[in-house]
Amino acid sequence: MKIKSGFMLRDIAGSWIVVPLGQRVVEFNGLMTLNESGALIWRKLEGGAEIDDLVQVICSEYDVDEATARIDVEEIVESIRSQNLLE
């Protein structure tokens, strides 16, 4: 999986905001904010990470078991997918 081109993640006043660029401004209606773990997942998706990769990143970064990490990762990825931000 990979984030579509034309979107950037920005830390704005302590909040992680997905910012559309160029033509994506017209296509992307709305605003997406992410927490710290969501921003970490976003950055990994920019590089083409898969679910299993993301679960391992969350497990290594936070004190959480794999089952909980998988549920959280799948929820965040589905949120990003529902906004049509994945290739």
PyMOL Python script that loads the backbone (N, CA, C, O; Angstrom):
from pymol import cmd

cmd.read_pdbstr("""\
ATOM      1  N   MET A   1       0.840  -1.177   0.000  1.00  0.00           N
ATOM      2  CA  MET A   1       0.000   0.000   0.000  1.00  0.00           C
ATOM      3  C   MET A   1       0.880   1.232   0.000  1.00  0.00           C
ATOM      4  O   MET A   1       2.000   1.230   0.510  1.00  0.00           O
ATOM      5  N   LYS A   2       0.346   2.266  -0.578  1.00  0.00           N
ATOM      6  CA  LYS A   2       1.113   3.499  -0.635  1.00  0.00           C
ATOM      7  C   LYS A   2       0.160   4.691  -0.695  1.00  0.00           C
ATOM      8  O   LYS A   2      -0.894   4.635  -1.328  1.00  0.00           O
ATOM      9  N   ILE A   3       0.558   5.768  -0.021  1.00  0.00           N
ATOM     10  CA  ILE A   3      -0.201   7.013  -0.065  1.00  0.00           C
ATOM     11  C   ILE A   3      -0.092   7.580  -1.478  1.00  0.00           C
ATOM     12  O   ILE A   3       0.980   7.558  -2.082  1.00  0.00           O
ATOM     13  N   LYS A   4      -1.218   8.091  -2.003  1.00  0.00           N
ATOM     14  CA  LYS A   4      -1.199   8.729  -3.318  1.00  0.00           C
ATOM     15  C   LYS A   4      -0.296   9.954  -3.283  1.00  0.00           C
ATOM     16  O   LYS A   4      -0.137  10.590  -2.242  1.00  0.00           O
ATOM     17  N   SER A   5       0.283  10.271  -4.407  1.00  0.00           N
ATOM     18  CA  SER A   5       1.080  11.494  -4.490  1.00  0.00           C
ATOM     19  C   SER A   5       0.156  12.697  -4.371  1.00  0.00           C
ATOM     20  O   SER A   5      -1.037  12.607  -4.662  1.00  0.00           O
ATOM     21  N   GLY A   6       0.710  13.812  -3.945  1.00  0.00           N
ATOM     22  CA  GLY A   6      -0.073  15.031  -3.845  1.00  0.00           C
ATOM     23  C   GLY A   6      -0.658  15.281  -2.469  1.00  0.00           C
ATOM     24  O   GLY A   6      -1.505  16.159  -2.300  1.00  0.00           O
ATOM     25  N   PHE A   7      -0.211  14.512  -1.481  1.00  0.00           N
ATOM     26  CA  PHE A   7      -0.642  14.723  -0.102  1.00  0.00           C
ATOM     27  C   PHE A   7       0.588  14.772   0.789  1.00  0.00           C
ATOM     28  O   PHE A   7       1.537  14.008   0.611  1.00  0.00           O
ATOM     29  N   MET A   8       0.553  15.682   1.746  1.00  0.00           N
ATOM     30  CA  MET A   8       1.657  15.805   2.692  1.00  0.00           C
ATOM     31  C   MET A   8       1.108  15.779   4.108  1.00  0.00           C
ATOM     32  O   MET A   8      -0.015  16.213   4.363  1.00  0.00           O
ATOM     33  N   LEU A   9       1.908  15.268   5.015  1.00  0.00           N
ATOM     34  CA  LEU A   9       1.567  15.266   6.422  1.00  0.00           C
ATOM     35  C   LEU A   9       2.336  16.396   7.078  1.00  0.00           C
ATOM     36  O   LEU A   9       3.557  16.485   6.945  1.00  0.00           O
ATOM     37  N   ARG A  10       1.622  17.259   7.786  1.00  0.00           N
ATOM     38  CA  ARG A  10       2.244  18.423   8.415  1.00  0.00           C
ATOM     39  C   ARG A  10       1.856  18.502   9.877  1.00  0.00           C
ATOM     40  O   ARG A  10       0.716  18.227  10.253  1.00  0.00           O
ATOM     41  N   ASP A  11       2.823  18.882  10.692  1.00  0.00           N
ATOM     42  CA  ASP A  11       2.566  19.163  12.101  1.00  0.00           C
ATOM     43  C   ASP A  11       2.201  20.637  12.190  1.00  0.00           C
ATOM     44  O   ASP A  11       3.054  21.509  12.022  1.00  0.00           O
ATOM     45  N   ILE A  12       0.932  20.907  12.455  1.00  0.00           N
ATOM     46  CA  ILE A  12       0.448  22.280  12.533  1.00  0.00           C
ATOM     47  C   ILE A  12      -0.074  22.513  13.939  1.00  0.00           C
ATOM     48  O   ILE A  12      -1.092  21.953  14.345  1.00  0.00           O
ATOM     49  N   ALA A  13       0.639  23.342  14.665  1.00  0.00           N
ATOM     50  CA  ALA A  13       0.253  23.695  16.046  1.00  0.00           C
ATOM     51  C   ALA A  13       0.029  22.457  16.909  1.00  0.00           C
ATOM     52  O   ALA A  13      -0.905  22.409  17.709  1.00  0.00           O
ATOM     53  N   GLY A  14       0.892  21.457  16.741  1.00  0.00           N
ATOM     54  CA  GLY A  14       0.818  20.258  17.560  1.00  0.00           C
ATOM     55  C   GLY A  14      -0.164  19.202  17.082  1.00  0.00           C
ATOM     56  O   GLY A  14      -0.342  18.186  17.753  1.00  0.00           O
ATOM     57  N   SER A  15      -0.808  19.417  15.939  1.00  0.00           N
ATOM     58  CA  SER A  15      -1.719  18.429  15.362  1.00  0.00           C
ATOM     59  C   SER A  15      -1.182  17.972  14.013  1.00  0.00           C
ATOM     60  O   SER A  15      -0.668  18.775  13.234  1.00  0.00           O
ATOM     61  N   TRP A  16      -1.305  16.682  13.745  1.00  0.00           N
ATOM     62  CA  TRP A  16      -0.881  16.142  12.458  1.00  0.00           C
ATOM     63  C   TRP A  16      -2.038  16.256  11.482  1.00  0.00           C
ATOM     64  O   TRP A  16      -3.100  15.671  11.692  1.00  0.00           O
ATOM     65  N   ILE A  17      -1.824  17.019  10.403  1.00  0.00           N
ATOM     66  CA  ILE A  17      -2.860  17.312   9.416  1.00  0.00           C
ATOM     67  C   ILE A  17      -2.407  16.825   8.043  1.00  0.00           C
ATOM     68  O   ILE A  17      -1.262  17.047   7.647  1.00  0.00           O
ATOM     69  N   VAL A  18      -3.313  16.155   7.314  1.00  0.00           N
ATOM     70  CA  VAL A  18      -3.049  15.756   5.929  1.00  0.00           C
ATOM     71  C   VAL A  18      -3.413  16.952   5.052  1.00  0.00           C
ATOM     72  O   VAL A  18      -4.537  17.452   5.092  1.00  0.00           O
ATOM     73  N   VAL A  19      -2.442  17.397   4.261  1.00  0.00           N
ATOM     74  CA  VAL A  19      -2.604  18.584   3.426  1.00  0.00           C
ATOM     75  C   VAL A  19      -2.543  18.177   1.957  1.00  0.00           C
ATOM     76  O   VAL A  19      -1.537  17.619   1.518  1.00  0.00           O
ATOM     77  N   PRO A  20      -3.605  18.448   1.185  1.00  0.00           N
ATOM     78  CA  PRO A  20      -3.560  18.168  -0.253  1.00  0.00           C
ATOM     79  C   PRO A  20      -2.775  19.261  -0.975  1.00  0.00           C
ATOM     80  O   PRO A  20      -2.761  20.415  -0.548  1.00  0.00           O
ATOM     81  N   LEU A  21      -2.129  18.887  -2.063  1.00  0.00           N
ATOM     82  CA  LEU A  21      -1.337  19.821  -2.865  1.00  0.00           C
ATOM     83  C   LEU A  21      -1.834  19.820  -4.305  1.00  0.00           C
ATOM     84  O   LEU A  21      -2.343  18.810  -4.791  1.00  0.00           O
ATOM     85  N   GLY A  22      -1.685  20.944  -4.981  1.00  0.00           N
ATOM     86  CA  GLY A  22      -2.020  21.032  -6.406  1.00  0.00           C
ATOM     87  C   GLY A  22      -3.440  20.584  -6.703  1.00  0.00           C
ATOM     88  O   GLY A  22      -4.385  21.010  -6.038  1.00  0.00           O
ATOM     89  N   GLN A  23      -3.588  19.722  -7.704  1.00  0.00           N
ATOM     90  CA  GLN A  23      -4.900  19.227  -8.140  1.00  0.00           C
ATOM     91  C   GLN A  23      -5.616  18.468  -7.027  1.00  0.00           C
ATOM     92  O   GLN A  23      -6.846  18.404  -7.017  1.00  0.00           O
ATOM     93  N   ARG A  24      -4.874  17.900  -6.104  1.00  0.00           N
ATOM     94  CA  ARG A  24      -5.497  17.132  -5.015  1.00  0.00           C
ATOM     95  C   ARG A  24      -6.389  18.011  -4.139  1.00  0.00           C
ATOM     96  O   ARG A  24      -7.294  17.506  -3.475  1.00  0.00           O
ATOM     97  N   VAL A  25      -6.138  19.334  -4.134  1.00  0.00           N
ATOM     98  CA  VAL A  25      -6.981  20.251  -3.362  1.00  0.00           C
ATOM     99  C   VAL A  25      -8.423  20.166  -3.854  1.00  0.00           C
ATOM    100  O   VAL A  25      -9.358  20.208  -3.054  1.00  0.00           O
ATOM    101  N   VAL A  26      -8.602  20.048  -5.164  1.00  0.00           N
ATOM    102  CA  VAL A  26      -9.933  19.959  -5.753  1.00  0.00           C
ATOM    103  C   VAL A  26     -10.574  18.603  -5.439  1.00  0.00           C
ATOM    104  O   VAL A  26     -11.778  18.529  -5.198  1.00  0.00           O
ATOM    105  N   GLU A  27      -9.785  17.547  -5.443  1.00  0.00           N
ATOM    106  CA  GLU A  27     -10.288  16.191  -5.262  1.00  0.00           C
ATOM    107  C   GLU A  27     -10.587  15.840  -3.809  1.00  0.00           C
ATOM    108  O   GLU A  27     -11.484  15.043  -3.535  1.00  0.00           O
ATOM    109  N   PHE A  28      -9.850  16.424  -2.889  1.00  0.00           N
ATOM    110  CA  PHE A  28      -9.932  16.044  -1.481  1.00  0.00           C
ATOM    111  C   PHE A  28     -10.802  17.037  -0.722  1.00  0.00           C
ATOM    112  O   PHE A  28     -10.354  18.120  -0.348  1.00  0.00           O
ATOM    113  N   ASN A  29     -12.042  16.649  -0.506  1.00  0.00           N
ATOM    114  CA  ASN A  29     -12.962  17.488   0.256  1.00  0.00           C
ATOM    115  C   ASN A  29     -12.904  17.072   1.711  1.00  0.00           C
ATOM    116  O   ASN A  29     -13.277  15.950   2.056  1.00  0.00           O
ATOM    117  N   GLY A  30     -12.445  17.958   2.557  1.00  0.00           N
ATOM    118  CA  GLY A  30     -12.418  17.634   3.968  1.00  0.00           C
ATOM    119  C   GLY A  30     -11.053  17.839   4.567  1.00  0.00           C
ATOM    120  O   GLY A  30     -10.158  18.442   3.975  1.00  0.00           O
ATOM    121  N   LEU A  31     -10.931  17.317   5.755  1.00  0.00           N
ATOM    122  CA  LEU A  31      -9.720  17.481   6.531  1.00  0.00           C
ATOM    123  C   LEU A  31      -9.462  16.174   7.248  1.00  0.00           C
ATOM    124  O   LEU A  31     -10.393  15.548   7.756  1.00  0.00           O
ATOM    125  N   MET A  32      -8.226  15.762   7.296  1.00  0.00           N
ATOM    126  CA  MET A  32      -7.884  14.560   8.041  1.00  0.00           C
ATOM    127  C   MET A  32      -6.815  14.917   9.051  1.00  0.00           C
ATOM    128  O   MET A  32      -5.756  15.436   8.699  1.00  0.00           O
ATOM    129  N   THR A  33      -7.101  14.636  10.294  1.00  0.00           N
ATOM    130  CA  THR A  33      -6.111  14.826  11.349  1.00  0.00           C
ATOM    131  C   THR A  33      -5.739  13.456  11.889  1.00  0.00           C
ATOM    132  O   THR A  33      -6.568  12.547  11.947  1.00  0.00           O
ATOM    133  N   LEU A  34      -4.500  13.326  12.278  1.00  0.00           N
ATOM    134  CA  LEU A  34      -3.999  12.057  12.797  1.00  0.00           C
ATOM    135  C   LEU A  34      -3.318  12.284  14.138  1.00  0.00           C
ATOM    136  O   LEU A  34      -2.754  13.347  14.393  1.00  0.00           O
ATOM    137  N   ASN A  35      -3.381  11.266  14.993  1.00  0.00           N
ATOM    138  CA  ASN A  35      -2.622  11.322  16.237  1.00  0.00           C
ATOM    139  C   ASN A  35      -1.189  10.853  15.944  1.00  0.00           C
ATOM    140  O   ASN A  35      -0.839  10.592  14.793  1.00  0.00           O
ATOM    141  N   GLU A  36      -0.376  10.750  16.981  1.00  0.00           N
ATOM    142  CA  GLU A  36       1.031  10.368  16.784  1.00  0.00           C
ATOM    143  C   GLU A  36       1.186   9.018  16.086  1.00  0.00           C
ATOM    144  O   GLU A  36       1.982   8.888  15.156  1.00  0.00           O
ATOM    145  N   SER A  37       0.430   8.015  16.531  1.00  0.00           N
ATOM    146  CA  SER A  37       0.558   6.698  15.899  1.00  0.00           C
ATOM    147  C   SER A  37       0.017   6.724  14.476  1.00  0.00           C
ATOM    148  O   SER A  37       0.561   6.057  13.596  1.00  0.00           O
ATOM    149  N   GLY A  38      -1.047   7.485  14.239  1.00  0.00           N
ATOM    150  CA  GLY A  38      -1.565   7.632  12.882  1.00  0.00           C
ATOM    151  C   GLY A  38      -0.558   8.301  11.966  1.00  0.00           C
ATOM    152  O   GLY A  38      -0.419   7.914  10.805  1.00  0.00           O
ATOM    153  N   ALA A  39       0.147   9.305  12.479  1.00  0.00           N
ATOM    154  CA  ALA A  39       1.175   9.991  11.694  1.00  0.00           C
ATOM    155  C   ALA A  39       2.338   9.043  11.385  1.00  0.00           C
ATOM    156  O   ALA A  39       2.895   9.076  10.288  1.00  0.00           O
ATOM    157  N   LEU A  40       2.699   8.210  12.344  1.00  0.00           N
ATOM    158  CA  LEU A  40       3.758   7.221  12.122  1.00  0.00           C
ATOM    159  C   LEU A  40       3.345   6.251  11.019  1.00  0.00           C
ATOM    160  O   LEU A  40       4.141   5.940  10.133  1.00  0.00           O
ATOM    161  N   ILE A  41       2.112   5.777  11.071  1.00  0.00           N
ATOM    162  CA  ILE A  41       1.606   4.869  10.044  1.00  0.00           C
ATOM    163  C   ILE A  41       1.584   5.568   8.686  1.00  0.00           C
ATOM    164  O   ILE A  41       1.977   4.974   7.681  1.00  0.00           O
ATOM    165  N   TRP A  42       1.130   6.818   8.644  1.00  0.00           N
ATOM    166  CA  TRP A  42       1.110   7.584   7.397  1.00  0.00           C
ATOM    167  C   TRP A  42       2.516   7.631   6.782  1.00  0.00           C
ATOM    168  O   TRP A  42       2.693   7.356   5.595  1.00  0.00           O
ATOM    169  N   ARG A  43       3.503   7.981   7.598  1.00  0.00           N
ATOM    170  CA  ARG A  43       4.884   8.084   7.078  1.00  0.00           C
ATOM    171  C   ARG A  43       5.373   6.752   6.534  1.00  0.00           C
ATOM    172  O   ARG A  43       6.076   6.720   5.523  1.00  0.00           O
ATOM    173  N   LYS A  44       5.016   5.655   7.183  1.00  0.00           N
ATOM    174  CA  LYS A  44       5.411   4.338   6.679  1.00  0.00           C
ATOM    175  C   LYS A  44       4.665   3.996   5.388  1.00  0.00           C
ATOM    176  O   LYS A  44       5.228   3.365   4.493  1.00  0.00           O
ATOM    177  N   LEU A  45       3.397   4.412   5.292  1.00  0.00           N
ATOM    178  CA  LEU A  45       2.636   4.179   4.066  1.00  0.00           C
ATOM    179  C   LEU A  45       3.191   4.990   2.900  1.00  0.00           C
ATOM    180  O   LEU A  45       3.073   4.569   1.749  1.00  0.00           O
ATOM    181  N   GLU A  46       3.785   6.130   3.174  1.00  0.00           N
ATOM    182  CA  GLU A  46       4.422   6.905   2.102  1.00  0.00           C
ATOM    183  C   GLU A  46       5.515   6.090   1.429  1.00  0.00           C
ATOM    184  O   GLU A  46       5.801   6.282   0.248  1.00  0.00           O
ATOM    185  N   GLY A  47       6.123   5.182   2.182  1.00  0.00           N
ATOM    186  CA  GLY A  47       7.172   4.326   1.645  1.00  0.00           C
ATOM    187  C   GLY A  47       6.676   2.995   1.115  1.00  0.00           C
ATOM    188  O   GLY A  47       7.469   2.179   0.643  1.00  0.00           O
ATOM    189  N   GLY A  48       5.362   2.765   1.187  1.00  0.00           N
ATOM    190  CA  GLY A  48       4.805   1.535   0.631  1.00  0.00           C
ATOM    191  C   GLY A  48       4.703   0.372   1.601  1.00  0.00           C
ATOM    192  O   GLY A  48       4.733  -0.782   1.175  1.00  0.00           O
ATOM    193  N   ALA A  49       4.583   0.641   2.889  1.00  0.00           N
ATOM    194  CA  ALA A  49       4.498  -0.425   3.890  1.00  0.00           C
ATOM    195  C   ALA A  49       3.191  -1.200   3.764  1.00  0.00           C
ATOM    196  O   ALA A  49       2.184  -0.675   3.290  1.00  0.00           O
ATOM    197  N   GLU A  50       3.224  -2.442   4.192  1.00  0.00           N
ATOM    198  CA  GLU A  50       2.042  -3.297   4.237  1.00  0.00           C
ATOM    199  C   GLU A  50       1.583  -3.439   5.689  1.00  0.00           C
ATOM    200  O   GLU A  50       2.288  -3.028   6.610  1.00  0.00           O
ATOM    201  N   ILE A  51       0.412  -4.016   5.887  1.00  0.00           N
ATOM    202  CA  ILE A  51      -0.184  -4.130   7.221  1.00  0.00           C
ATOM    203  C   ILE A  51       0.777  -4.779   8.216  1.00  0.00           C
ATOM    204  O   ILE A  51       0.967  -4.262   9.316  1.00  0.00           O
ATOM    205  N   ASP A  52       1.381  -5.903   7.842  1.00  0.00           N
ATOM    206  CA  ASP A  52       2.281  -6.594   8.767  1.00  0.00           C
ATOM    207  C   ASP A  52       3.463  -5.703   9.162  1.00  0.00           C
ATOM    208  O   ASP A  52       3.891  -5.716  10.316  1.00  0.00           O
ATOM    209  N   ASP A  53       3.988  -4.933   8.210  1.00  0.00           N
ATOM    210  CA  ASP A  53       5.080  -4.007   8.505  1.00  0.00           C
ATOM    211  C   ASP A  53       4.625  -2.958   9.516  1.00  0.00           C
ATOM    212  O   ASP A  53       5.346  -2.629  10.458  1.00  0.00           O
ATOM    213  N   LEU A  54       3.422  -2.441   9.306  1.00  0.00           N
ATOM    214  CA  LEU A  54       2.887  -1.396  10.178  1.00  0.00           C
ATOM    215  C   LEU A  54       2.654  -1.923  11.590  1.00  0.00           C
ATOM    216  O   LEU A  54       2.920  -1.225  12.568  1.00  0.00           O
ATOM    217  N   VAL A  55       2.161  -3.148  11.694  1.00  0.00           N
ATOM    218  CA  VAL A  55       1.945  -3.758  13.006  1.00  0.00           C
ATOM    219  C   VAL A  55       3.263  -3.867  13.754  1.00  0.00           C
ATOM    220  O   VAL A  55       3.331  -3.560  14.944  1.00  0.00           O
ATOM    221  N   GLN A  56       4.306  -4.302  13.064  1.00  0.00           N
ATOM    222  CA  GLN A  56       5.606  -4.432  13.717  1.00  0.00           C
ATOM    223  C   GLN A  56       6.158  -3.078  14.160  1.00  0.00           C
ATOM    224  O   GLN A  56       6.754  -2.972  15.232  1.00  0.00           O
ATOM    225  N   VAL A  57       5.965  -2.058  13.351  1.00  0.00           N
ATOM    226  CA  VAL A  57       6.413  -0.703  13.709  1.00  0.00           C
ATOM    227  C   VAL A  57       5.697  -0.230  14.967  1.00  0.00           C
ATOM    228  O   VAL A  57       6.331   0.302  15.878  1.00  0.00           O
ATOM    229  N   ILE A  58       4.392  -0.419  15.026  1.00  0.00           N
ATOM    230  CA  ILE A  58       3.620   0.017  16.193  1.00  0.00           C
ATOM    231  C   ILE A  58       4.033  -0.768  17.430  1.00  0.00           C
ATOM    232  O   ILE A  58       4.161  -0.195  18.512  1.00  0.00           O
ATOM    233  N   CYS A  59       4.241  -2.067  17.282  1.00  0.00           N
ATOM    234  CA  CYS A  59       4.676  -2.886  18.426  1.00  0.00           C
ATOM    235  C   CYS A  59       6.041  -2.445  18.935  1.00  0.00           C
ATOM    236  O   CYS A  59       6.279  -2.434  20.142  1.00  0.00           O
ATOM    237  N   SER A  60       6.925  -2.087  18.037  1.00  0.00           N
ATOM    238  CA  SER A  60       8.272  -1.685  18.465  1.00  0.00           C
ATOM    239  C   SER A  60       8.296  -0.267  19.032  1.00  0.00           C
ATOM    240  O   SER A  60       9.147   0.052  19.863  1.00  0.00           O
ATOM    241  N   GLU A  61       7.381   0.576  18.595  1.00  0.00           N
ATOM    242  CA  GLU A  61       7.364   1.975  19.034  1.00  0.00           C
ATOM    243  C   GLU A  61       6.579   2.167  20.332  1.00  0.00           C
ATOM    244  O   GLU A  61       6.914   3.023  21.151  1.00  0.00           O
ATOM    245  N   TYR A  62       5.537   1.365  20.507  1.00  0.00           N
ATOM    246  CA  TYR A  62       4.649   1.506  21.662  1.00  0.00           C
ATOM    247  C   TYR A  62       4.588   0.194  22.437  1.00  0.00           C
ATOM    248  O   TYR A  62       4.853  -0.871  21.879  1.00  0.00           O
ATOM    249  N   ASP A  63       4.249   0.265  23.683  1.00  0.00           N
ATOM    250  CA  ASP A  63       4.130  -0.922  24.529  1.00  0.00           C
ATOM    251  C   ASP A  63       2.744  -1.517  24.326  1.00  0.00           C
ATOM    252  O   ASP A  63       1.836  -1.299  25.128  1.00  0.00           O
ATOM    253  N   VAL A  64       2.595  -2.277  23.233  1.00  0.00           N
ATOM    254  CA  VAL A  64       1.302  -2.850  22.872  1.00  0.00           C
ATOM    255  C   VAL A  64       1.520  -4.237  22.272  1.00  0.00           C
ATOM    256  O   VAL A  64       2.523  -4.484  21.602  1.00  0.00           O
ATOM    257  N   ASP A  65       0.570  -5.135  22.520  1.00  0.00           N
ATOM    258  CA  ASP A  65       0.691  -6.481  21.956  1.00  0.00           C
ATOM    259  C   ASP A  65       0.297  -6.475  20.483  1.00  0.00           C
ATOM    260  O   ASP A  65      -0.341  -5.537  20.006  1.00  0.00           O
ATOM    261  N   GLU A  66       0.679  -7.518  19.779  1.00  0.00           N
ATOM    262  CA  GLU A  66       0.468  -7.573  18.338  1.00  0.00           C
ATOM    263  C   GLU A  66      -1.007  -7.532  17.948  1.00  0.00           C
ATOM    264  O   GLU A  66      -1.365  -6.873  16.972  1.00  0.00           O
ATOM    265  N   ALA A  67      -1.862  -8.221  18.691  1.00  0.00           N
ATOM    266  CA  ALA A  67      -3.291  -8.248  18.353  1.00  0.00           C
ATOM    267  C   ALA A  67      -3.906  -6.848  18.455  1.00  0.00           C
ATOM    268  O   ALA A  67      -4.678  -6.438  17.589  1.00  0.00           O
ATOM    269  N   THR A  68      -3.559  -6.130  19.507  1.00  0.00           N
ATOM    270  CA  THR A  68      -4.073  -4.768  19.677  1.00  0.00           C
ATOM    271  C   THR A  68      -3.518  -3.850  18.601  1.00  0.00           C
ATOM    272  O   THR A  68      -4.242  -3.027  18.040  1.00  0.00           O
ATOM    273  N   ALA A  69      -2.229  -3.996  18.315  1.00  0.00           N
ATOM    274  CA  ALA A  69      -1.600  -3.176  17.276  1.00  0.00           C
ATOM    275  C   ALA A  69      -2.264  -3.417  15.929  1.00  0.00           C
ATOM    276  O   ALA A  69      -2.506  -2.471  15.179  1.00  0.00           O
ATOM    277  N   ARG A  70      -2.559  -4.664  15.617  1.00  0.00           N
ATOM    278  CA  ARG A  70      -3.190  -5.000  14.328  1.00  0.00           C
ATOM    279  C   ARG A  70      -4.571  -4.349  14.207  1.00  0.00           C
ATOM    280  O   ARG A  70      -4.912  -3.806  13.156  1.00  0.00           O
ATOM    281  N   ILE A  71      -5.352  -4.403  15.266  1.00  0.00           N
ATOM    282  CA  ILE A  71      -6.681  -3.772  15.257  1.00  0.00           C
ATOM    283  C   ILE A  71      -6.539  -2.272  15.008  1.00  0.00           C
ATOM    284  O   ILE A  71      -7.251  -1.706  14.179  1.00  0.00           O
ATOM    285  N   ASP A  72      -5.624  -1.636  15.721  1.00  0.00           N
ATOM    286  CA  ASP A  72      -5.415  -0.193  15.566  1.00  0.00           C
ATOM    287  C   ASP A  72      -4.913   0.167  14.173  1.00  0.00           C
ATOM    288  O   ASP A  72      -5.392   1.124  13.565  1.00  0.00           O
ATOM    289  N   VAL A  73      -3.955  -0.596  13.672  1.00  0.00           N
ATOM    290  CA  VAL A  73      -3.405  -0.347  12.338  1.00  0.00           C
ATOM    291  C   VAL A  73      -4.498  -0.493  11.285  1.00  0.00           C
ATOM    292  O   VAL A  73      -4.636   0.362  10.410  1.00  0.00           O
ATOM    293  N   GLU A  74      -5.266  -1.560  11.364  1.00  0.00           N
ATOM    294  CA  GLU A  74      -6.319  -1.785  10.373  1.00  0.00           C
ATOM    295  C   GLU A  74      -7.361  -0.666  10.416  1.00  0.00           C
ATOM    296  O   GLU A  74      -7.888  -0.272   9.376  1.00  0.00           O
ATOM    297  N   GLU A  75      -7.657  -0.157  11.604  1.00  0.00           N
ATOM    298  CA  GLU A  75      -8.614   0.936  11.731  1.00  0.00           C
ATOM    299  C   GLU A  75      -8.084   2.215  11.082  1.00  0.00           C
ATOM    300  O   GLU A  75      -8.813   2.898  10.363  1.00  0.00           O
ATOM    301  N   ILE A  76      -6.827   2.533  11.335  1.00  0.00           N
ATOM    302  CA  ILE A  76      -6.238   3.748  10.754  1.00  0.00           C
ATOM    303  C   ILE A  76      -6.116   3.609   9.238  1.00  0.00           C
ATOM    304  O   ILE A  76      -6.433   4.546   8.505  1.00  0.00           O
ATOM    305  N   VAL A  77      -5.664   2.466   8.769  1.00  0.00           N
ATOM    306  CA  VAL A  77      -5.522   2.246   7.328  1.00  0.00           C
ATOM    307  C   VAL A  77      -6.891   2.333   6.648  1.00  0.00           C
ATOM    308  O   VAL A  77      -7.007   2.898   5.561  1.00  0.00           O
ATOM    309  N   GLU A  78      -7.917   1.783   7.276  1.00  0.00           N
ATOM    310  CA  GLU A  78      -9.261   1.857   6.691  1.00  0.00           C
ATOM    311  C   GLU A  78      -9.743   3.305   6.627  1.00  0.00           C
ATOM    312  O   GLU A  78     -10.397   3.701   5.662  1.00  0.00           O
ATOM    313  N   SER A  79      -9.429   4.077   7.629  1.00  0.00           N
ATOM    314  CA  SER A  79      -9.791   5.504   7.620  1.00  0.00           C
ATOM    315  C   SER A  79      -9.103   6.230   6.467  1.00  0.00           C
ATOM    316  O   SER A  79      -9.723   7.043   5.781  1.00  0.00           O
ATOM    317  N   ILE A  80      -7.830   5.938   6.259  1.00  0.00           N
ATOM    318  CA  ILE A  80      -7.077   6.547   5.166  1.00  0.00           C
ATOM    319  C   ILE A  80      -7.633   6.054   3.823  1.00  0.00           C
ATOM    320  O   ILE A  80      -7.783   6.836   2.884  1.00  0.00           O
ATOM    321  N   ARG A  81      -7.931   4.784   3.742  1.00  0.00           N
ATOM    322  CA  ARG A  81      -8.493   4.204   2.502  1.00  0.00           C
ATOM    323  C   ARG A  81      -9.867   4.819   2.200  1.00  0.00           C
ATOM    324  O   ARG A  81     -10.172   5.115   1.044  1.00  0.00           O
ATOM    325  N   SER A  82     -10.684   5.007   3.221  1.00  0.00           N
ATOM    326  CA  SER A  82     -12.036   5.538   3.009  1.00  0.00           C
ATOM    327  C   SER A  82     -12.004   6.974   2.472  1.00  0.00           C
ATOM    328  O   SER A  82     -12.970   7.430   1.860  1.00  0.00           O
ATOM    329  N   GLN A  83     -10.919   7.670   2.696  1.00  0.00           N
ATOM    330  CA  GLN A  83     -10.745   9.020   2.151  1.00  0.00           C
ATOM    331  C   GLN A  83     -10.142   8.972   0.743  1.00  0.00           C
ATOM    332  O   GLN A  83      -9.875  10.011   0.139  1.00  0.00           O
ATOM    333  N   ASN A  84      -9.930   7.750   0.227  1.00  0.00           N
ATOM    334  CA  ASN A  84      -9.365   7.530  -1.105  1.00  0.00           C
ATOM    335  C   ASN A  84      -7.956   8.115  -1.229  1.00  0.00           C
ATOM    336  O   ASN A  84      -7.611   8.748  -2.227  1.00  0.00           O
ATOM    337  N   LEU A  85      -7.152   7.885  -0.186  1.00  0.00           N
ATOM    338  CA  LEU A  85      -5.800   8.435  -0.178  1.00  0.00           C
ATOM    339  C   LEU A  85      -4.733   7.379  -0.462  1.00  0.00           C
ATOM    340  O   LEU A  85      -3.543   7.696  -0.479  1.00  0.00           O
ATOM    341  N   LEU A  86      -5.138   6.143  -0.683  1.00  0.00           N
ATOM    342  CA  LEU A  86      -4.177   5.072  -1.012  1.00  0.00           C
ATOM    343  C   LEU A  86      -4.225   4.742  -2.495  1.00  0.00           C
ATOM    344  O   LEU A  86      -5.285   4.771  -3.120  1.00  0.00           O
ATOM    345  N   GLU A  87      -3.057   4.427  -3.045  1.00  0.00           N
ATOM    346  CA  GLU A  87      -2.990   3.994  -4.455  1.00  0.00           C
ATOM    347  C   GLU A  87      -3.556   2.618  -4.579  1.00  0.00           C
ATOM    348  O   GLU A  87      -3.596   2.064  -5.678  1.00  0.00           O
TER     349      GLU A  87
END
""", "prot")
cmd.dss("prot")
cmd.show_as("cartoon", "prot")
cmd.util.cbc("prot")
cmd.orient("prot")
